[in-house]
Amino acid sequence: MTNMQDVDLQSQMVEAPPAPAFEAEQIEEKRHAPRWYVILHNDDVTPFEYVIKVLLQLFLLSEEIAEHIANTAHSEGQAVVVVRPRHEAERLVKVARTRARLDGYPLTFSMEPEPG
């Protein structure tokens, strides 16, 4: 009885068709797409704790890394936060800027293409 059920199930199984060639090309393009630095800029107004909060919540960094990036920006004027594909970097910069402005801070992020 079990063997017949196995045969019936196997005959009903259908293999998924292979992915179209253009999907594979798109995946390959994403792998080699230029990446962009998202850069945090220091300012004299935004509280350190607020910067950490933004880095934790929007960029999903660990507390240790967020503190290191904030300290680097404070001491050197700017620091790379993450490296992402252009569309994702643009989205992160826009969301972080909008949030800071809504909260009343001049916190600034920018983007630069990754060298190479």
VEXNU-431572 format. One record per residue (C-alpha): x, y, z; residue in three letters. Coordinates in Angstrom, 3 decimals. Last residue first. Example, Ala and Ser with C-alpha at 12.3 -4.5 7.8 and 13.67 -1.06 7.14 Angstrom:
2
(kefi (13.670; -1.060; 7.140); "SER")
(kefi (12.300; -4.500; 7.800); "ALA")
***
This chain:
116
(kefi (37.905; 49.920; -8.705); "GLY")
(kefi (36.929; 52.532; -6.191); "PRO")
(kefi (33.537; 52.212; -4.476); "GLU")
(kefi (31.273; 54.960; -5.732); "PRO")
(kefi (30.545; 57.734; -3.241); "GLU")
(kefi (27.355; 58.375; -1.292); "MET")
(kefi (26.306; 60.933; 1.311); "SER")
(kefi (24.901; 60.992; 4.828); "PHE")
(kefi (24.066; 64.044; 6.910); "THR")
(kefi (22.673; 64.570; 10.406); "LEU")
(kefi (21.124; 68.067; 10.503); "PRO")
(kefi (18.784; 67.125; 13.355); "TYR")
(kefi (15.133; 68.060; 13.979); "GLY")
(kefi (13.614; 64.572; 14.356); "ASP")
(kefi (11.856; 64.911; 10.999); "LEU")
(kefi (15.158; 66.083; 9.523); "ARG")
(kefi (17.003; 63.064; 10.927); "ALA")
(kefi (14.366; 60.653; 9.619); "ARG")
(kefi (14.409; 62.168; 6.154); "THR")
(kefi (18.211; 62.049; 5.996); "ARG")
(kefi (18.332; 58.413; 7.132); "ALA")
(kefi (15.613; 57.369; 4.661); "VAL")
(kefi (17.256; 59.194; 1.744); "LYS")
(kefi (20.751; 57.888; 2.480); "VAL")
(kefi (19.445; 54.329; 2.886); "LEU")
(kefi (17.453; 54.475; -0.349); "ARG")
(kefi (20.388; 55.850; -2.323); "GLU")
(kefi (22.667; 53.115; -0.943); "ALA")
(kefi (20.103; 50.475; -1.932); "GLU")
(kefi (19.799; 51.807; -5.467); "HIS")
(kefi (23.590; 52.113; -5.824); "ARG")
(kefi (24.504; 48.617; -4.668); "PRO")
(kefi (25.803; 48.663; -1.085); "ARG")
(kefi (28.877; 49.503; 0.998); "VAL")
(kefi (28.130; 50.432; 4.609); "VAL")
(kefi (28.877; 53.172; 7.166); "VAL")
(kefi (31.992; 54.805; 5.723); "VAL")
(kefi (33.185; 57.546; 8.051); "ALA")
(kefi (33.357; 61.347; 8.038); "GLN")
(kefi (34.932; 64.285; 9.840); "GLY")
(kefi (37.952; 62.367; 11.112); "GLU")
(kefi (37.347; 62.420; 14.890); "SER")
(kefi (33.554; 62.534; 14.953); "HIS")
(kefi (33.124; 60.361; 11.855); "ALA")
(kefi (35.483; 57.767; 13.361); "THR")
(kefi (33.651; 57.868; 16.688); "ASN")
(kefi (30.296; 57.369; 14.951); "ALA")
(kefi (31.687; 54.451; 12.917); "ILE")
(kefi (33.168; 52.787; 16.028); "HIS")
(kefi (29.966; 53.307; 17.995); "GLU")
(kefi (27.869; 51.748; 15.218); "ALA")
(kefi (30.306; 48.821; 14.974); "ILE")
(kefi (30.048; 48.056; 18.699); "GLU")
(kefi (26.283; 48.541; 18.766); "GLU")
(kefi (25.820; 46.095; 15.921); "SER")
(kefi (24.651; 47.556; 12.640); "LEU")
(kefi (21.139; 47.344; 11.250); "LEU")
(kefi (21.613; 50.369; 8.951); "PHE")
(kefi (18.317; 51.987; 9.853); "LEU")
(kefi (17.914; 51.011; 13.506); "GLN")
(kefi (21.466; 50.646; 14.770); "LEU")
(kefi (23.036; 53.416; 12.699); "LEU")
(kefi (20.141; 55.747; 13.467); "VAL")
(kefi (20.365; 55.030; 17.217); "LYS")
(kefi (24.145; 55.534; 17.212); "ILE")
(kefi (23.720; 58.929; 15.542); "VAL")
(kefi (21.092; 59.850; 18.148); "TYR")
(kefi (23.433; 58.888; 20.984); "GLU")
(kefi (26.203; 61.077; 19.525); "PHE")
(kefi (23.875; 64.085; 19.595); "PRO")
(kefi (23.411; 65.936; 16.277); "THR")
(kefi (24.607; 69.548; 16.515); "VAL")
(kefi (28.337; 69.814; 15.797); "ASP")
(kefi (28.259; 67.783; 12.587); "ASP")
(kefi (30.136; 64.707; 11.415); "ASN")
(kefi (29.376; 63.153; 8.058); "HIS")
(kefi (28.301; 59.519; 7.626); "LEU")
(kefi (29.204; 57.948; 4.280); "ILE")
(kefi (27.304; 55.310; 2.323); "VAL")
(kefi (29.894; 53.787; 0.011); "TYR")
(kefi (28.617; 52.609; -3.344); "TRP")
(kefi (28.892; 49.346; -5.225); "ARG")
(kefi (29.259; 48.919; -8.955); "PRO")
(kefi (27.258; 45.990; -10.292); "ALA")
(kefi (29.285; 42.795; -10.708); "HIS")
(kefi (27.120; 40.513; -8.614); "ARG")
(kefi (23.991; 42.371; -9.700); "LYS")
(kefi (24.915; 41.805; -13.360); "GLU")
(kefi (25.216; 38.047; -12.741); "GLU")
(kefi (21.751; 37.953; -11.166); "ILE")
(kefi (20.341; 39.895; -14.113); "GLN")
(kefi (22.008; 37.509; -16.575); "GLU")
(kefi (20.544; 34.487; -14.764); "ALA")
(kefi (17.118; 36.098; -14.922); "GLU")
(kefi (17.594; 36.843; -18.643); "PHE")
(kefi (18.370; 33.180; -19.343); "ALA")
(kefi (14.995; 32.010; -18.092); "PRO")
(kefi (15.093; 29.912; -14.932); "ALA")
(kefi (14.743; 26.198; -15.598); "PRO")
(kefi (11.222; 24.786; -15.471); "PRO")
(kefi (10.073; 23.466; -12.109); "ALA")
(kefi (9.850; 19.704; -11.993); "GLU")
(kefi (6.414; 18.183; -11.654); "VAL")
(kefi (5.435; 15.651; -9.035); "MET")
(kefi (2.185; 13.801; -9.721); "GLN")
(kefi (3.891; 10.608; -10.921); "SER")
(kefi (6.041; 10.601; -7.800); "GLN")
(kefi (3.008; 10.892; -5.553); "LEU")
(kefi (1.268; 7.952; -7.247); "ASP")
(kefi (4.415; 5.813; -7.046); "VAL")
(kefi (4.836; 6.601; -3.351); "ASP")
(kefi (1.163; 5.786; -2.707); "GLN")
(kefi (1.580; 2.469; -4.497); "MET")
(kefi (4.634; 1.639; -2.352); "ASN")
(kefi (2.759; 2.454; 0.852); "THR")
(kefi (0.000; 0.000; 0.000); "MET")
***
